Amino acid sequence: MADFVGVFLKILFVCTGNICRSPLAEVFLKTLIKDEKVSAYLCEGLEIFSAGTSAYFQSGVTKEAIEIARKYGADLSLHRSRLLNKKMIEDADLILTMETRHREFAKRLAPGCLDKIFLLKDYVGEGNQPKNVYEHEISDPIGLGISAYEKCAKEIIKAIKKLIIRLDEAGA
């Protein structure tokens, strides 16, 4: 049997501006998957990218996001925001959003792709029976200081670790 070469699963993370949450999710998945005990097949077969529903200016990420990423061994200094478009959604195999409004935006943009668009927390099983609707979402730290970024990063990392387990168990 020949070794598999190439991408077999494309994962797209979505937030608002693509300057904090979705780039953190992207870089944390790229970093953490190397640290977890998963198959080399999974590590080498993923294409991971991110975009924002309102990312109009190809901006860099916030300084706080760079700082938080660095704290966890990742680098976001070269990231530039990308505006979510229909082709990105169609090309991805799995679209994971930070908030309900991002999920709904993606569904409106690509109505033929409803079966692959999820809230990140719901997809990994963290959104079950929340006390309120916002528990399904990854909180937005923009403008709230470094402690909010730290809280956001912890939420994302927890979800990403569960995502890695789910992908590995599924033989993604």
JOHUWO-V617435 format. One record per run of one state. SS is the DSSP state (H for helix, E for strand, C for the rest). FROM is the first residue (numbers start at 0). TO is the last residue. Records with the same first field share a line. If there is no record, write none. Layout:
SS->FROM-TO + FROM-TO
This chain:
C->0-7 + 15-19 + 35-38 + 44-44 + 52-61 + 71-81 + 83-84 + 91-92 + 97-98 + 109-109 + 123-131 + 136-144 + 169-171
E->8-14 + 45-51 + 82-82 + 93-96 + 116-118
H->20-34 + 39-43 + 62-70 + 85-90 + 99-108 + 110-115 + 119-122 + 132-135 + 145-168
